[in-house]
């Protein structure tokens, strides 16, 4: 090959490489929280669990990613979050999923006018070698502490206010501080087996996500470890 032609070809290759590198960097900046940029192929184990759970890929909106959350269905003692911080704190490749039936329900409800806040579940899949963890969040964008108590009143009747009174007051204070939770880490499973630990205890043991509000003292958690990071900020 003549020297001039080789030089032109080399320059073209370098230009293409730079363009691809820039595109990759841009994709990394725009990658959703909890997901690695680019096409991700789940492991065989992750694929099997998706099929078993009828789960499909999902891209949650900011109303989910920006939500603060609790991790105890009955007696929460702290508010964590936002959800995007939990996703970013995963050690391995993470992807958002949703059950096919749940996706159909969500799309139907979002198409209605003047629909009140409703609950729906999404799953964060953490795909590590030999270990696939599913963290299931129940989220209700726009929900309030009163709605939290009303839902429990269906099962406990008049006793609900007495039983959940302390938690309710803490949730109201969190809401007043701008840290009201609209999501809950409801379940965690590892390789298809339910993690039966108290999830607040599990979060403490893991140490990756710190509380932002103490529902027992009714105060914001101070210090760098307790600062929530909203997605997109």
C-alpha positions, 0 to 999 in steps of 0.5 A: 500500500502506498505511504499516502494511502496508509496515512489516510487510512490510519487517520480515518481509523483514529477519527472513528475510534475517537467518535466511538469513544465520545459516544460511549462516554455520552451513553455512560452519562445518560445511563439510568441509575442502577444500570451499566450503559450499553447492551447488557446480557443477563446471566443464564441464572438471571434469565431463568429467574426472569422467566420464572417470575414473568419479569421483563425489562423496565425503565422506571421514571423519576417518580420511582427513582427519586422516591424515598423509601422505608424497609419495614412494612409494619414498624418502619424506624427510618427513611432511606433513599432515594431509590436511585441511591440504592440502585447505584450502591449495588456491587454488580450489574443491576437492571430494573424489571417488572412483572408483565401483568403489573406492567399492563396494569400500570399502563392502563391506570396511567391512561386514566384521567384524575387517577389517585395515587396507586401502588405498583411493584418493580424489581431491581435485579443484581446479577453477580456471578453465582448470585442473583438478587431481586429487590422488590420495591412497592411504590406509590408516587404521590402517596401520603402518611394518611394513605399509608395508614388507610391501606393498613386500616383495611386489615386492622380496622380501628386498631390500625391507628393505635398500632401504627400511631408512632410510625404515622407521626414519624412519617408525617414529620419526614414528609414535613422535612421533604423526606416523605417516603413514597416507596417501600423495599418490600422483599429481597430474594437471593437465587429465588429464595426469600431473604427472611431477615428484617430488611432494615437490619439487612440494610444496616448490615450491608452498610451501603445505604444509610437512613436519611430520616429517623422515624423514632426521634422524628429528626433528619439524619445528619452527616455525609452518610445520611444525605439523600442523593436525588437522581438527576442532581 
